[in-house]
Amino acid sequence: MRADIKLALKVAKATAEPGAVATFDPFNAIPDGLKITVRTRHHSSIDIVVRNIPEEWGWTEGEDRWGRPRTVATPALEALAQALKTIHRAYNYDGSDISTDYFDVNYYGGVADANGRHLA
């Protein structure tokens, strides 16, 4: 996971040729100072943690899924979290069967900020 994140950041910093088709890359929009770390808790949980998120870039006032006002992630932070979630899940095996209450995964975890707020 760490290597994939480093590669994604490196590719995002590469400049395109003039006249090339522009594509959206959530890693390209990362502000300076933002840190992405991979942390292992216990033997079965891997978390990707986004630290030093600038308030104006990462958070805005909005509504949660129940319509209550609260601070929510901006579209830029959500896009980054989804990209990190894709990397996180790429290595996971999930042979679970919910109908029989059988859980069979390589690891648990997700993407969160430094305060433990779940991002993706």
N, C-alpha and C positions, 0 to 999 in steps of 0.2 A: 504494500500500500504506500509506504513512504517513497519508494522509487517511482511509482506511478504518479504520485502528487508532484514530486520534483520534476519529472518529465513534462507533466502538463503545464507547470509554471514556466519551464524553459521554452516550450513550444509557444506559449502565450506571449513571451517577450520577443520572439523572433518577428522581425518586421517583414511585411509582405512586399512583393514587387509592386511598383507603381502600375496601376491599371488592373491589378488582380481583384478577383471577387472577394469582397469583405464578408466575413462570417462572424457571428457572435460567439465569443468565447468567454465564459464567466471568469476564467482565470486571468484574462487580460484586464478585467475591470477591478482587480484587487488593489486597494490603496496601499501606499507605503506604510510599513509598520505592522501590517496584519500578519499574524503567524498561524500556521497550520501544523498541528502536531498529531501524532498517532500514539495512543496510550493503551497499554494492555492492563486490564484489571482482572485479577484472578487468572485462571487458565482458559476461560471460555468467553471472555468479553473483550472486544477491541473497540475503542472509541476514537473518532477523529474529532479533535477539539480545535475550534477557531478562536484565536485569542487576539486581543488588542483591536477589536472592531470599533472603528470610529463611529461615534453616535450618529452623526449626520448621514453617513453612508449606509449604515446597517439597520437602523431602526427608525420607525415612523409611527405616528399615532393612527390607529385603525380599530377595527372590531375583530374580536375573536370569532370562532365558529358559532358561538351562541348569540352574537350580536352585541356583546358587552364591549365598551371602549377599553382599549389597552394598547400597550406598545407591541408592535408586530414587526417582523422582518421586512425590509424593503425588497422589491423585486430583484435587485442586484444580489443581495445576500441570499435570497431564496434560490436563485439560479446557481450560485456557488455551492450552496448546501446540497442541491440536487445532483450536481456534478460530483461532489465528494461522496454522496450516497451511492452513486453508480460505481465509483471506485471501491467503496467499502463492500458492496455486495458482490463484486466480481469474483472474489475468492471464496465466497461462502457456498457451502453445499446445504441444501434444504430438502431433506427427504421426509419432512413432517407429514402427518396425516391427521388433520383436525377432526375428522369424523370418528377416529378411534382414540383421540387425545394422546397421540404419539408424537414426540418431538425429537427430531434428529437433524441437528445443525452442527457446522464446524464451530461457530462462535456466535455470540450475541453482540449487541452494541449499536452504535449509530453515530450521528453527527450532532454535536452540541457546541454551545459557546463556553467560555471559561466559567460562567456562572451556573452551568449545568442546564441551561435552557435548550430543549430539544429543537434542532433546526430542520432535520429531515429524517 
